[in-house]
Amino acid sequence: MVLGISFDSVEKNRAFAKKFDFPFVLLSDPDRTVGLAYHAASTPDQASAKRISYWIGADGMIQKAYATVNAGSHPDEVLADIKSSSNS
């Protein structure tokens, strides 16, 4: 399962996800609770989140943190990591 999280409101995220036909859920974190917990924000008043991601395993544990993300190549990077892990 893929989830995205943004600091924008539910309404803005719904419109954004619809506009770009996202094949995943885009959650809202306007108070930055998740952003602060996962280091996408340094302060509660930070205007926008850092573009980072985490691969979280079925057991709920973080398998890998991606501190910098290139939106164009990141899906392939994560899929390769998952594939590599399942071959171990």
DRENVEXZA-8585 format. One line per field, with one value per atom (N, C-alpha, C): residue number from 1; residue in one letter; atom name; x, y, z. Coordinates in steps of 0.001 Angstrom, whole numbers, plus 500000, padded with zeros to 6 digits. Example, Ala and Ser with C-alpha at 12.3 -4.5 7.8 and 13.67 -1.06 7.14 Angstrom:
<atoms>
i <- [1 1 1 2 2 2]
aa <- [a a a s s s]
at <- [N CA C N CA C]
px <- [513190 512300 513200 512850 513670 512900]
py <- [494310 495500 496700 497750 498940 500030]
pz <- [507800 507800 507800 507080 507140 507870]
</atoms>
This chain:
<atoms>
i <- [1 1 1 2 2 2 3 3 3 4 4 4 5 5 5 6 6 6 7 7 7 8 8 8 9 9 9 10 10 10 11 11 11 12 12 12 13 13 13 14 14 14 15 15 15 16 16 16 17 17 17 18 18 18 19 19 19 20 20 20 21 21 21 22 22 22 23 23 23 24 24 24 25 25 25 26 26 26 27 27 27 28 28 28 29 29 29 30 30 30 31 31 31 32 32 32 33 33 33 34 34 34 35 35 35 36 36 36 37 37 37 38 38 38 39 39 39 40 40 40 41 41 41 42 42 42 43 43 43 44 44 44 45 45 45 46 46 46 47 47 47 48 48 48 49 49 49 50 50 50 51 51 51 52 52 52 53 53 53 54 54 54 55 55 55 56 56 56 57 57 57 58 58 58 59 59 59 60 60 60 61 61 61 62 62 62 63 63 63 64 64 64 65 65 65 66 66 66 67 67 67 68 68 68 69 69 69 70 70 70 71 71 71 72 72 72 73 73 73 74 74 74 75 75 75 76 76 76 77 77 77 78 78 78 79 79 79 80 80 80 81 81 81 82 82 82 83 83 83 84 84 84 85 85 85 86 86 86 87 87 87 88 88 88]
aa <- [m m m v v v l l l g g g i i i s s s f f f d d d s s s v v v e e e k k k n n n r r r a a a f f f a a a k k k k k k f f f d d d f f f p p p f f f v v v l l l l l l s s s d d d p p p d d d r r r t t t v v v g g g l l l a a a y y y h h h a a a a a a s s s t t t p p p d d d q q q a a a s s s a a a k k k r r r i i i s s s y y y w w w i i i g g g a a a d d d g g g m m m i i i q q q k k k a a a y y y a a a t t t v v v n n n a a a g g g s s s h h h p p p d d d e e e v v v l l l a a a d d d i i i k k k s s s s s s s s s n n n s s s]
at <- [N CA C N CA C N CA C N CA C N CA C N CA C N CA C N CA C N CA C N CA C N CA C N CA C N CA C N CA C N CA C N CA C N CA C N CA C N CA C N CA C N CA C N CA C N CA C N CA C N CA C N CA C N CA C N CA C N CA C N CA C N CA C N CA C N CA C N CA C N CA C N CA C N CA C N CA C N CA C N CA C N CA C N CA C N CA C N CA C N CA C N CA C N CA C N CA C N CA C N CA C N CA C N CA C N CA C N CA C N CA C N CA C N CA C N CA C N CA C N CA C N CA C N CA C N CA C N CA C N CA C N CA C N CA C N CA C N CA C N CA C N CA C N CA C N CA C N CA C N CA C N CA C N CA C N CA C N CA C N CA C N CA C N CA C N CA C N CA C N CA C N CA C N CA C N CA C]
px <- [500843 500000 500897 500486 501207 500312 500886 500199 501070 500464 501155 500594 501406 500943 501415 500508 500803 500294 500845 500380 499102 498687 497498 496221 495136 493838 493327 492354 491724 491179 490519 489926 490995 492081 493159 493806 494034 494640 493727 492427 491473 491525 491514 491569 492893 493994 495321 495427 494994 495053 494174 493023 492118 492723 493287 493887 494979 495794 496916 496629 495385 494930 495835 496094 496956 496365 497183 496705 496897 497012 497220 496509 496384 495707 496650 496123 496875 496218 496930 496422 496803 496072 496340 496920 497948 498610 498805 497704 497853 498506 498451 499116 500551 500999 502382 502753 501797 502085 502893 502441 503151 504457 504404 505603 506726 506382 507385 507891 506992 507389 508314 508104 508900 509954 510222 511298 511088 509832 509529 509389 509302 509240 510111 510722 511563 510807 509794 509002 507530 506631 505203 504695 505470 505024 505741 506464 507153 506125 506382 505403 505132 506177 505971 506877 506475 507217 508416 509459 510574 510044 510547 510124 510979 510454 511125 510128 510622 509693 510306 509428 509815 509169 509923 509382 509123 507856 507450 506962 507566 507253 505896 505473 504189 504126 505297 505350 505276 505151 505057 506397 507485 508825 509375 510122 510744 511853 511733 512733 513845 513445 514430 513850 514709 514348 515024 514286 514804 514814 515979 516096 515893 516198 515951 515228 514269 513427 513345 513628 513398 512085 511062 509721 509686 510519 510504 511083 512125 512802 512533 511919 511755 510917 509807 509048 509890 510687 511551 512606 513128 514121 513531 512331 511696 511347 510793 510458 511692 512819 514067 514512 514382 514754 513870 512587 511651 511972 512212 512540 513839 514829 516119 515953 515127 514881 514178 513259 512510 513353 514454 515364 516418 516464 517496 517116]
py <- [498837 500000 501239 502220 503484 504567 505386 506543 507764 508872 510151 511028 511930 512840 514250 515189 516589 517440 518637 519558 520285 520118 520798 520209 520933 520496 519285 518630 517485 517912 519052 519529 519778 520451 520715 519412 518489 517215 516408 516424 515703 516237 517563 518183 517882 517955 517694 516242 515315 513892 513593 514232 514024 514602 515802 516472 515612 514973 514183 512682 512313 510924 509991 510373 509567 508173 507143 505777 505358 506338 506067 507124 506861 507766 508914 510134 511310 511844 511708 512116 513556 514170 515547 515553 516389 516540 518039 518806 520261 520713 519901 520303 519758 519079 518570 517476 516826 515770 514642 514146 513060 513591 514776 515381 515538 515959 516092 514721 513766 512427 511727 511970 511298 512214 513341 514263 514898 515046 515790 517275 517585 518972 519104 520264 520532 521281 522051 522837 522740 522963 522882 523958 525001 526070 526036 524966 524840 524862 525662 525868 524612 523885 522687 521564 520367 519183 518945 518353 517872 516690 516508 515375 514175 513374 512178 511024 509824 508697 507586 506713 505562 504321 503251 501940 501277 501029 500407 498999 498025 496631 496229 495042 494504 494408 494325 494250 495626 496693 498045 498688 497998 498523 499223 500293 500995 500119 499804 499000 499873 501065 501980 503387 504357 505765 506344 507141 507796 509301 509835 511227 512219 511816 512658 511812 512431 511698 512450 511761 512280 511647 512460 511935 511041 511313 510528 509134 508995 507702 506959 507631 507037 505753 505688 504427 503223 503382 502277 501934 502954 502736 501888 502258 501529 500106 499971 498625 497742 498307 497532 497110 498000 497652 496537 496611 495585 494251 494288 493068 492461 493305 492842 492209 492815 492307 490953 490789 489528 488395 488752 487732 487306 487995 487688 486479]
pz <- [500000 500000 500000 499240 499183 499765 500633 501189 500976 500642 500591 501679 502189 503235 502892 503023 502748 503898 504046 505067 504640 503412 502912 503510 503356 503877 503097 503678 503011 501652 501596 500344 499271 499650 498686 498215 499146 498764 497854 498141 497297 495861 495717 494393 493696 494435 493864 493389 494229 493870 492670 492612 491473 490192 490289 489129 488491 489341 488836 488828 489122 489051 489846 491099 491961 492163 492038 492284 493749 494634 496057 496882 498165 499089 499466 499464 499887 501159 502268 503574 503888 504806 505236 506642 506815 508112 508390 508462 508596 509894 510945 512194 512284 511230 511095 512092 512706 513684 513049 511922 511240 510651 510076 509497 510509 511706 512771 513214 513360 513819 512830 511528 510498 509877 510506 510108 508737 508327 507106 507420 508704 509166 510401 510549 511722 512804 512378 513314 512937 513902 513605 512655 512438 511532 510176 509908 508625 507498 506469 505398 504571 504233 503408 503906 503575 504005 503101 503680 502867 502059 500871 500052 500450 501360 501843 501803 501959 502061 502896 503304 504111 503525 503493 503171 504520 504782 506042 505724 506377 506112 506669 506303 506758 508280 508909 510372 511043 510227 510763 511058 510781 511045 509793 510011 508892 508331 507060 506368 505793 505314 504732 504711 504988 504895 503658 502932 501732 502017 502360 502795 501659 500453 499279 498247 497601 496667 495344 494256 492914 492458 492300 492006 490768 489783 488556 488701 489510 489619 490929 491885 493211 493221 492508 492528 492110 491069 490618 491671 492355 493409 494538 494982 496079 495644 494447 493956 493856 493429 493357 494745 495724 497095 497646 497375 497840 497175 495879 495143 495675 495887 496399 497782 498610 499955 499929 499001 498941 498366 497692 497160 498164 499313 500320 501135]
</atoms>
